[in-house]
Amino acid sequence: MRQWRLWQRGLRFLKAPVSIKGGESVYCINEGQLRDAIRLANEDPQSSPRIQKALGDLETSLTRNERAALAFTMIERLRTSKA
């Protein structure tokens, strides 16, 4: 069966659903944005401590699949929010 792929706004849609439980990612990540985000999370004097605390709290209280669901939900909310 032929698999159709459509690139739109950085999102890749597949004919068959993609599980968040591992394997292929459903979002394309801009490498420049990822580098900036990692820098903000690890090096920024004001943001880094807050981000690291939130990450630590989430990583100890949520399963891997729950963290993946949260990450995708946050990306979607950021993508669709006006502010």
Backbone torsions as a table, in degrees:
resi	resn	phi	psi	omega
1	MET	NA	140.2	-177.3
2	ARG	-80.0	131.9	-179.5
3	GLN	-100.0	127.3	-178.1
4	TRP	-99.1	135.6	177.0
5	ARG	-125.5	137.4	-179.8
6	LEU	-129.7	121.8	176.9
7	TRP	-95.2	122.7	-178.5
8	GLN	-150.9	122.3	178.6
9	ARG	52.7	37.4	178.0
10	GLY	77.6	2.6	179.4
11	LEU	-104.4	141.6	177.0
12	ARG	-110.9	120.8	179.1
13	PHE	-102.9	130.3	177.4
14	LEU	-109.0	152.9	178.4
15	LYS	-60.4	-44.4	177.7
16	ALA	-93.9	143.6	178.9
17	PRO	-63.1	149.9	178.9
18	VAL	-109.7	127.9	-178.9
19	SER	-73.2	144.6	174.2
20	ILE	-85.5	1.6	-176.1
21	LYS	-85.8	20.7	177.5
22	GLY	127.5	165.2	178.4
23	GLY	92.6	-142.9	-171.3
24	GLU	-71.6	137.3	178.9
25	SER	-79.8	148.2	179.2
26	VAL	-96.5	-6.6	178.4
27	TYR	-118.2	145.8	170.9
28	CYS	-93.0	132.6	-178.2
29	ILE	-106.8	127.7	175.9
30	ASN	-72.2	123.4	-175.0
31	GLU	-63.3	-36.1	177.6
32	GLY	-64.6	-42.8	177.9
33	GLN	-65.7	-38.0	179.0
34	LEU	-64.6	-44.0	177.7
35	ARG	-59.9	-44.3	179.0
36	ASP	-63.1	-40.6	179.8
37	ALA	-65.3	-42.4	179.0
38	ILE	-64.7	-40.8	177.6
39	ARG	-62.0	-46.0	179.3
40	LEU	-60.7	-43.0	-178.2
41	ALA	-71.4	-29.1	-173.7
42	ASN	-108.8	-23.5	-170.4
43	GLU	-123.6	-22.2	-176.2
44	ASP	-69.0	126.2	-175.2
45	PRO	-61.5	-31.2	-179.4
46	GLN	-92.0	-45.6	-174.1
47	SER	-80.1	-36.6	-174.4
48	SER	-55.6	-48.7	179.8
49	PRO	-60.3	-39.6	179.8
50	ARG	-67.7	-44.5	-179.8
51	ILE	-64.6	-44.6	-179.3
52	GLN	-62.6	-39.3	177.4
53	LYS	-64.2	-46.5	179.5
54	ALA	-60.9	-43.5	179.0
55	LEU	-61.7	-45.0	179.4
56	GLY	-60.4	-44.5	178.7
57	ASP	-61.9	-45.3	-178.8
58	LEU	-67.1	-40.7	-177.8
59	GLU	-67.5	-26.3	178.1
60	THR	-88.8	-20.9	-175.4
61	SER	-104.9	-15.4	-178.2
62	LEU	-118.1	149.6	174.7
63	THR	-74.3	170.5	178.2
64	ARG	-58.8	-45.1	-179.8
65	ASN	-65.4	-37.5	177.0
66	GLU	-66.5	-39.7	176.9
67	ARG	-64.6	-38.9	177.0
68	ALA	-63.9	-43.9	178.4
69	ALA	-61.6	-42.6	178.3
70	LEU	-63.3	-44.3	-180.0
71	ALA	-60.4	-47.2	179.8
72	PHE	-65.0	-39.0	178.5
73	THR	-64.4	-42.2	179.0
74	MET	-65.9	-41.9	177.9
75	ILE	-60.1	-45.1	-179.3
76	GLU	-64.8	-42.0	178.3
77	ARG	-64.9	-39.9	177.4
78	LEU	-65.8	-38.6	-179.0
79	ARG	-65.3	-34.5	-173.7
80	THR	-102.2	-5.5	-178.9
81	SER	-80.6	153.9	-179.6
82	LYS	-85.8	-26.7	-176.4
83	ALA	-97.2	NA	NA
